[in-house]
Amino acid sequence: IYKLITSDSVGSRFISIESINPGGNNDDEIETLSWSPNGQYLAVGGLLNNIPSDNLIIYLFNPSLPEGFRLSVIESANPSGNNHSIQSVDWSPYGKYLAVGIFPPVFSPVMNNHLIVYSFNPNTPMGSRLIEIASADPSGGGDGILAVSWSPNGQYLAVGGFNQSTPVDDIIVYNFQPNLPTGFRLNIIASVNPDFSGAGAVIYSLNWSPESSFLAAGMITLVV
């Protein structure tokens, strides 16, 4: 973690204030990070090569503590199973929910759900702070998810990735209704396949405009 210094004689610069290796291995991969809206929690996802290992970790961040103690694990989970990489995490606007996008590696076992939504409650005991409340398979059993993004009003969840095996759209928007029964909380309201070349696209990044009306997408278009 870096801190931006803007008001001293040296000039603007970054200084490192904390670092950590969640899995303890040199070949561990951290693919995605997301601060909670209140800046108190940091969600970290990737592919940690300890087996068994939780690929999703929630840290409590306390910058007032000495270096080496500013990040402490308060919860972890393994939503993807071993050898499946968490590629994207995003907090809902008030920090109550965490969306997780999963992308399995080549030749891995097929997953049923590449998108998982957790409720987060830091006031419950460790081991029960992340509760899975919704899941979906936007790729229809295909390749997986590389981007998730909550709309600022918390009503919509945009999901993007890559699917080369089934004819589905690469960008999907869900209406999120947490008060409905399990299995009915994520409902598709829009989708698009930005296929400019006839070979599809890989969606790497999604971001909503502040009023939740426009969705920007960053991608690589494939070549036939």
Phi and psi in degrees as GROMACS dihedral restraints (atoms count N, CA, C in turn):
[ dihedral_restraints ]
;  ai    aj    ak    al  type     phi  dphi    fc
    3     4     5     6     1  -110.4    20    10
    4     5     6     7     1   149.4    20    10
    6     7     8     9     1  -113.9    20    10
    7     8     9    10     1   134.3    20    10
    9    10    11    12     1   -88.2    20    10
   10    11    12    13     1   120.7    20    10
   12    13    14    15     1  -102.7    20    10
   13    14    15    16     1   124.1    20    10
   15    16    17    18     1  -123.6    20    10
   16    17    18    19     1    -5.5    20    10
   18    19    20    21     1  -135.0    20    10
   19    20    21    22     1    65.1    20    10
   21    22    23    24     1  -146.3    20    10
   22    23    24    25     1  -179.0    20    10
   24    25    26    27     1   -69.7    20    10
   25    26    27    28     1   -21.4    20    10
   27    28    29    30     1   -78.3    20    10
   28    29    30    31     1   -26.2    20    10
   30    31    32    33     1   102.8    20    10
   31    32    33    34     1   175.7    20    10
   33    34    35    36     1   -65.0    20    10
   34    35    36    37     1   136.3    20    10
   36    37    38    39     1  -166.0    20    10
   37    38    39    40     1   163.7    20    10
   39    40    41    42     1   -99.1    20    10
   40    41    42    43     1   142.0    20    10
   42    43    44    45     1  -125.9    20    10
   43    44    45    46     1   141.4    20    10
   45    46    47    48     1   -78.1    20    10
   46    47    48    49     1   128.0    20    10
   48    49    50    51     1  -115.9    20    10
   49    50    51    52     1   -11.9    20    10
   51    52    53    54     1  -167.6    20    10
   52    53    54    55     1   146.4    20    10
   54    55    56    57     1  -149.9    20    10
   55    56    57    58     1   153.9    20    10
   57    58    59    60     1  -158.2    20    10
   58    59    60    61     1   150.4    20    10
   60    61    62    63     1  -115.0    20    10
   61    62    63    64     1   100.3    20    10
   63    64    65    66     1   -57.8    20    10
   64    65    66    67     1   -38.3    20    10
   66    67    68    69     1   -95.7    20    10
   67    68    69    70     1   -14.6    20    10
   69    70    71    72     1    80.7    20    10
   70    71    72    73     1     6.9    20    10
   72    73    74    75     1  -116.7    20    10
   73    74    75    76     1   147.7    20    10
   75    76    77    78     1   -68.9    20    10
   76    77    78    79     1   -23.7    20    10
   78    79    80    81     1   -99.3    20    10
   79    80    81    82     1    11.5    20    10
   81    82    83    84     1   -65.9    20    10
   82    83    84    85     1   147.1    20    10
   84    85    86    87     1  -118.2    20    10
   85    86    87    88     1   119.2    20    10
   87    88    89    90     1   -96.9    20    10
   88    89    90    91     1   113.5    20    10
   90    91    92    93     1  -100.4    20    10
   91    92    93    94     1   -23.6    20    10
   93    94    95    96     1  -154.0    20    10
   94    95    96    97     1   146.1    20    10
   96    97    98    99     1  -137.9    20    10
   97    98    99   100     1   147.6    20    10
   99   100   101   102     1  -154.1    20    10
  100   101   102   103     1   123.8    20    10
  102   103   104   105     1   -77.8    20    10
  103   104   105   106     1   141.8    20    10
  105   106   107   108     1   -67.4    20    10
  106   107   108   109     1   154.4    20    10
  108   109   110   111     1   -56.7    20    10
  109   110   111   112     1   -29.4    20    10
  111   112   113   114     1   -86.5    20    10
  112   113   114   115     1     0.5    20    10
  114   115   116   117     1    73.6    20    10
  115   116   117   118     1     8.6    20    10
  117   118   119   120     1   -91.2    20    10
  118   119   120   121     1   -25.7    20    10
  120   121   122   123     1  -125.9    20    10
  121   122   123   124     1   147.0    20    10
  123   124   125   126     1  -125.2    20    10
  124   125   126   127     1   117.9    20    10
  126   127   128   129     1   -91.4    20    10
  127   128   129   130     1   132.7    20    10
  129   130   131   132     1  -128.0    20    10
  130   131   132   133     1   130.9    20    10
  132   133   134   135     1  -137.0    20    10
  133   134   135   136     1   156.6    20    10
  135   136   137   138     1   172.9    20    10
  136   137   138   139     1  -140.6    20    10
  138   139   140   141     1  -131.9    20    10
  139   140   141   142     1   104.6    20    10
  141   142   143   144     1   -99.8    20    10
  142   143   144   145     1   131.5    20    10
  144   145   146   147     1   -91.9    20    10
  145   146   147   148     1     1.9    20    10
  147   148   149   150     1   -73.1    20    10
  148   149   150   151     1   132.9    20    10
  150   151   152   153     1  -123.2    20    10
  151   152   153   154     1   120.7    20    10
  153   154   155   156     1   -78.3    20    10
  154   155   156   157     1   152.1    20    10
  156   157   158   159     1  -150.0    20    10
  157   158   159   160     1   141.1    20    10
  159   160   161   162     1   -84.0    20    10
  160   161   162   163     1   124.8    20    10
  162   163   164   165     1   -90.8    20    10
  163   164   165   166     1    -2.2    20    10
  165   166   167   168     1  -125.1    20    10
  166   167   168   169     1   123.7    20    10
  168   169   170   171     1  -130.4    20    10
  169   170   171   172     1   135.7    20    10
  171   172   173   174     1  -109.3    20    10
  172   173   174   175     1   123.7    20    10
  174   175   176   177     1  -107.0    20    10
  175   176   177   178     1   143.4    20    10
  177   178   179   180     1   -89.8    20    10
  178   179   180   181     1   128.4    20    10
  180   181   182   183     1  -107.4    20    10
  181   182   183   184     1   123.3    20    10
  183   184   185   186     1  -129.9    20    10
  184   185   186   187     1    94.2    20    10
  186   187   188   189     1   -68.9    20    10
  187   188   189   190     1   -12.2    20    10
  189   190   191   192     1   -81.0    20    10
  190   191   192   193     1   -11.9    20    10
  192   193   194   195     1   -81.9    20    10
  193   194   195   196     1   163.4    20    10
  195   196   197   198     1   -65.0    20    10
  196   197   198   199     1   155.1    20    10
  198   199   200   201     1   -57.9    20    10
  199   200   201   202     1   137.5    20    10
  201   202   203   204     1   100.9    20    10
  202   203   204   205     1   -13.7    20    10
  204   205   206   207     1  -127.3    20    10
  205   206   207   208     1     8.0    20    10
  207   208   209   210     1   -81.3    20    10
  208   209   210   211     1   -20.1    20    10
  210   211   212   213     1  -116.2    20    10
  211   212   213   214     1   123.2    20    10
  213   214   215   216     1  -130.7    20    10
  214   215   216   217     1   135.1    20    10
  216   217   218   219     1   -70.7    20    10
  217   218   219   220     1   125.9    20    10
  219   220   221   222     1  -115.0    20    10
  220   221   222   223     1   -12.0    20    10
  222   223   224   225     1  -168.1    20    10
  223   224   225   226     1   153.1    20    10
  225   226   227   228     1  -151.4    20    10
  226   227   228   229     1   161.1    20    10
  228   229   230   231     1  -156.5    20    10
  229   230   231   232     1   163.7    20    10
  231   232   233   234     1  -127.6    20    10
  232   233   234   235     1    72.4    20    10
  234   235   236   237     1   -69.9    20    10
  235   236   237   238     1   -20.7    20    10
  237   238   239   240     1  -100.4    20    10
  238   239   240   241     1   -13.7    20    10
  240   241   242   243     1    80.7    20    10
  241   242   243   244     1   161.4    20    10
  243   244   245   246     1   -62.2    20    10
  244   245   246   247     1   142.0    20    10
  246   247   248   249     1    75.2    20    10
  247   248   249   250     1     7.2    20    10
  249   250   251   252     1  -108.4    20    10
  250   251   252   253     1   135.0    20    10
  252   253   254   255     1   -98.4    20    10
  253   254   255   256     1   133.9    20    10
  255   256   257   258     1   -84.5    20    10
  256   257   258   259     1   116.1    20    10
  258   259   260   261     1  -101.1    20    10
  259   260   261   262     1   -18.3    20    10
  261   262   263   264     1  -155.2    20    10
  262   263   264   265     1   135.6    20    10
  264   265   266   267     1  -134.2    20    10
  265   266   267   268     1   146.4    20    10
  267   268   269   270     1  -152.8    20    10
  268   269   270   271     1   133.8    20    10
  270   271   272   273     1   -83.5    20    10
  271   272   273   274     1   144.5    20    10
  273   274   275   276     1   -68.6    20    10
  274   275   276   277     1   162.7    20    10
  276   277   278   279     1   -55.3    20    10
  277   278   279   280     1   -31.2    20    10
  279   280   281   282     1  -104.8    20    10
  280   281   282   283     1     8.3    20    10
  282   283   284   285     1    75.5    20    10
  283   284   285   286     1    15.0    20    10
  285   286   287   288     1   -85.9    20    10
  286   287   288   289     1   -25.4    20    10
  288   289   290   291     1  -129.3    20    10
  289   290   291   292     1   150.7    20    10
  291   292   293   294     1  -129.3    20    10
  292   293   294   295     1   121.6    20    10
  294   295   296   297     1   -93.9    20    10
  295   296   297   298     1   139.7    20    10
  297   298   299   300     1  -129.5    20    10
  298   299   300   301     1   126.6    20    10
  300   301   302   303     1  -108.4    20    10
  301   302   303   304     1   133.2    20    10
  303   304   305   306     1  -120.0    20    10
  304   305   306   307     1   137.5    20    10
  306   307   308   309     1  -129.3    20    10
  307   308   309   310     1   111.0    20    10
  309   310   311   312     1   -75.4    20    10
  310   311   312   313     1   149.1    20    10
  312   313   314   315     1   -73.6    20    10
  313   314   315   316     1   170.6    20    10
  315   316   317   318     1   -61.6    20    10
  316   317   318   319     1   139.2    20    10
  318   319   320   321     1    67.2    20    10
  319   320   321   322     1    18.2    20    10
  321   322   323   324     1   -85.4    20    10
  322   323   324   325     1   163.2    20    10
  324   325   326   327     1   -60.7    20    10
  325   326   327   328     1   145.8    20    10
  327   328   329   330     1   -70.5    20    10
  328   329   330   331     1   134.9    20    10
  330   331   332   333     1   -98.8    20    10
  331   332   333   334     1   151.0    20    10
  333   334   335   336     1   -85.0    20    10
  334   335   336   337     1   -34.6    20    10
  336   337   338   339     1  -130.2    20    10
  337   338   339   340     1   115.4    20    10
  339   340   341   342     1   -92.9    20    10
  340   341   342   343     1   -12.8    20    10
  342   343   344   345     1  -119.5    20    10
  343   344   345   346     1   126.9    20    10
  345   346   347   348     1  -131.6    20    10
  346   347   348   349     1   136.5    20    10
  348   349   350   351     1  -114.7    20    10
  349   350   351   352     1   127.4    20    10
  351   352   353   354     1  -108.0    20    10
  352   353   354   355     1   146.3    20    10
  354   355   356   357     1   -88.5    20    10
  355   356   357   358     1   147.5    20    10
  357   358   359   360     1  -125.8    20    10
  358   359   360   361     1   125.5    20    10
  360   361   362   363     1  -135.6    20    10
  361   362   363   364     1   101.1    20    10
  363   364   365   366     1   -70.8    20    10
  364   365   366   367     1    -9.3    20    10
  366   367   368   369     1   -90.0    20    10
  367   368   369   370     1    -1.5    20    10
  369   370   371   372     1   -96.4    20    10
  370   371   372   373     1   165.9    20    10
  372   373   374   375     1   -63.5    20    10
  373   374   375   376     1   150.3    20    10
  375   376   377   378     1   -57.5    20    10
  376   377   378   379     1   137.0    20    10
  378   379   380   381     1   104.0    20    10
  379   380   381   382     1   -15.4    20    10
  381   382   383   384     1  -130.6    20    10
  382   383   384   385     1    14.2    20    10
  384   385   386   387     1   -82.2    20    10
  385   386   387   388     1   -25.5    20    10
  387   388   389   390     1  -109.9    20    10
  388   389   390   391     1   118.0    20    10
  390   391   392   393     1  -122.3    20    10
  391   392   393   394     1   122.7    20    10
  393   394   395   396     1   -68.2    20    10
  394   395   396   397     1   123.7    20    10
  396   397   398   399     1  -119.6    20    10
  397   398   399   400     1   -12.9    20    10
  399   400   401   402     1  -158.2    20    10
  400   401   402   403     1   151.6    20    10
  402   403   404   405     1  -154.9    20    10
  403   404   405   406     1   158.7    20    10
  405   406   407   408     1  -158.8    20    10
  406   407   408   409     1   163.9    20    10
  408   409   410   411     1  -124.8    20    10
  409   410   411   412     1    80.2    20    10
  411   412   413   414     1   -60.5    20    10
  412   413   414   415     1   -27.5    20    10
  414   415   416   417     1   -85.4    20    10
  415   416   417   418     1    -2.5    20    10
  417   418   419   420     1    62.6    20    10
  418   419   420   421     1    34.9    20    10
  420   421   422   423     1    88.3    20    10
  421   422   423   424     1    10.6    20    10
  423   424   425   426     1   -88.2    20    10
  424   425   426   427     1  -138.2    20    10
  426   427   428   429     1   -81.8    20    10
  427   428   429   430     1   -36.3    20    10
  429   430   431   432     1   132.4    20    10
  430   431   432   433     1  -169.7    20    10
  432   433   434   435     1  -116.3    20    10
  433   434   435   436     1   135.7    20    10
  435   436   437   438     1  -115.8    20    10
  436   437   438   439     1   -13.0    20    10
  438   439   440   441     1  -147.9    20    10
  439   440   441   442     1   134.7    20    10
  441   442   443   444     1  -132.6    20    10
  442   443   444   445     1   145.1    20    10
  444   445   446   447     1  -153.6    20    10
  445   446   447   448     1   122.8    20    10
  447   448   449   450     1   -79.8    20    10
  448   449   450   451     1   141.2    20    10
  450   451   452   453     1   -71.1    20    10
  451   452   453   454     1   151.7    20    10
  453   454   455   456     1   -59.1    20    10
  454   455   456   457     1   -25.2    20    10
  456   457   458   459     1   -84.5    20    10
  457   458   459   460     1    -2.0    20    10
  459   460   461   462     1    75.3    20    10
  460   461   462   463     1     4.6    20    10
  462   463   464   465     1   -89.6    20    10
  463   464   465   466     1   -29.4    20    10
  465   466   467   468     1  -119.2    20    10
  466   467   468   469     1   147.1    20    10
  468   469   470   471     1  -126.8    20    10
  469   470   471   472     1   114.4    20    10
  471   472   473   474     1   -93.3    20    10
  472   473   474   475     1   139.6    20    10
  474   475   476   477     1  -133.4    20    10
  475   476   477   478     1   135.4    20    10
  477   478   479   480     1  -141.1    20    10
  478   479   480   481     1   155.9    20    10
  480   481   482   483     1  -175.7    20    10
  481   482   483   484     1  -134.6    20    10
  483   484   485   486     1  -150.2    20    10
  484   485   486   487     1   135.6    20    10
  486   487   488   489     1  -141.8    20    10
  487   488   489   490     1   114.3    20    10
  489   490   491   492     1  -107.2    20    10
  490   491   492   493     1    -1.6    20    10
  492   493   494   495     1  -109.9    20    10
  493   494   495   496     1   -18.4    20    10
  495   496   497   498     1  -133.4    20    10
  496   497   498   499     1   149.1    20    10
  498   499   500   501     1   -80.4    20    10
  499   500   501   502     1    74.9    20    10
  501   502   503   504     1  -123.7    20    10
  502   503   504   505     1   159.8    20    10
  504   505   506   507     1   -73.4    20    10
  505   506   507   508     1   147.0    20    10
  507   508   509   510     1   -86.5    20    10
  508   509   510   511     1   -14.2    20    10
  510   511   512   513     1  -123.0    20    10
  511   512   513   514     1   126.3    20    10
  513   514   515   516     1  -131.1    20    10
  514   515   516   517     1   138.1    20    10
  516   517   518   519     1  -114.9    20    10
  517   518   519   520     1   126.7    20    10
  519   520   521   522     1  -104.8    20    10
  520   521   522   523     1   144.4    20    10
  522   523   524   525     1   -88.6    20    10
  523   524   525   526     1   122.4    20    10
  525   526   527   528     1  -100.6    20    10
  526   527   528   529     1   120.9    20    10
  528   529   530   531     1  -128.9    20    10
  529   530   531   532     1    88.6    20    10
  531   532   533   534     1   -66.3    20    10
  532   533   534   535     1   -17.3    20    10
  534   535   536   537     1   -83.4    20    10
  535   536   537   538     1    -9.0    20    10
  537   538   539   540     1   -78.9    20    10
  538   539   540   541     1   164.0    20    10
  540   541   542   543     1   -63.4    20    10
  541   542   543   544     1   156.9    20    10
  543   544   545   546     1   -54.5    20    10
  544   545   546   547     1   135.7    20    10
  546   547   548   549     1    97.7    20    10
  547   548   549   550     1   -11.4    20    10
  549   550   551   552     1  -125.2    20    10
  550   551   552   553     1     9.9    20    10
  552   553   554   555     1   -83.9    20    10
  553   554   555   556     1   -19.5    20    10
  555   556   557   558     1  -116.9    20    10
  556   557   558   559     1   117.9    20    10
  558   559   560   561     1  -129.8    20    10
  559   560   561   562     1   127.1    20    10
  561   562   563   564     1   -68.8    20    10
  562   563   564   565     1   128.1    20    10
  564   565   566   567     1  -118.0    20    10
  565   566   567   568     1   -15.3    20    10
  567   568   569   570     1  -160.5    20    10
  568   569   570   571     1   152.1    20    10
  570   571   572   573     1  -158.8    20    10
  571   572   573   574     1   157.4    20    10
  573   574   575   576     1  -155.1    20    10
  574   575   576   577     1   149.6    20    10
  576   577   578   579     1  -120.6    20    10
  577   578   579   580     1    99.4    20    10
  579   580   581   582     1   -75.3    20    10
  580   581   582   583     1    67.8    20    10
  582   583   584   585     1   -94.6    20    10
  583   584   585   586     1    89.9    20    10
  585   586   587   588     1   -83.7    20    10
  586   587   588   589     1   -19.1    20    10
  588   589   590   591     1  -116.7    20    10
  589   590   591   592     1    -7.5    20    10
  591   592   593   594     1    90.8    20    10
  592   593   594   595     1    -4.4    20    10
  594   595   596   597     1  -113.5    20    10
  595   596   597   598     1    -0.4    20    10
  597   598   599   600     1    96.3    20    10
  598   599   600   601     1  -175.7    20    10
  600   601   602   603     1  -144.5    20    10
  601   602   603   604     1   157.1    20    10
  603   604   605   606     1  -110.5    20    10
  604   605   606   607     1   117.5    20    10
  606   607   608   609     1   -92.0    20    10
  607   608   609   610     1   115.4    20    10
  609   610   611   612     1  -101.5    20    10
  610   611   612   613     1   -23.5    20    10
  612   613   614   615     1  -152.1    20    10
  613   614   615   616     1   141.0    20    10
  615   616   617   618     1  -135.8    20    10
  616   617   618   619     1   141.9    20    10
  618   619   620   621     1  -153.6    20    10
  619   620   621   622     1   133.5    20    10
  621   622   623   624     1   -88.0    20    10
  622   623   624   625     1   150.8    20    10
  624   625   626   627     1   -73.7    20    10
  625   626   627   628     1   159.8    20    10
  627   628   629   630     1   -57.4    20    10
  628   629   630   631     1   -29.8    20    10
  630   631   632   633     1   -94.1    20    10
  631   632   633   634     1     8.3    20    10
  633   634   635   636     1    66.0    20    10
  634   635   636   637     1    25.7    20    10
  636   637   638   639     1  -103.9    20    10
  637   638   639   640     1   -26.6    20    10
  639   640   641   642     1  -123.2    20    10
  640   641   642   643     1   144.5    20    10
  642   643   644   645     1  -125.4    20    10
  643   644   645   646     1   119.5    20    10
  645   646   647   648     1   -92.2    20    10
  646   647   648   649     1   140.9    20    10
  648   649   650   651     1  -130.2    20    10
  649   650   651   652     1   131.4    20    10
  651   652   653   654     1  -107.1    20    10
  652   653   654   655     1   134.2    20    10
  654   655   656   657     1  -155.4    20    10
  655   656   657   658     1   167.7    20    10
  657   658   659   660     1  -115.0    20    10
  658   659   660   661     1   125.8    20    10
  660   661   662   663     1   -89.0    20    10
  661   662   663   664     1   137.1    20    10
  663   664   665   666     1   -86.3    20    10
  664   665   666   667     1   162.2    20    10
  666   667   668   669     1  -109.9    20    10
  667   668   669   670     1   134.9    20    10
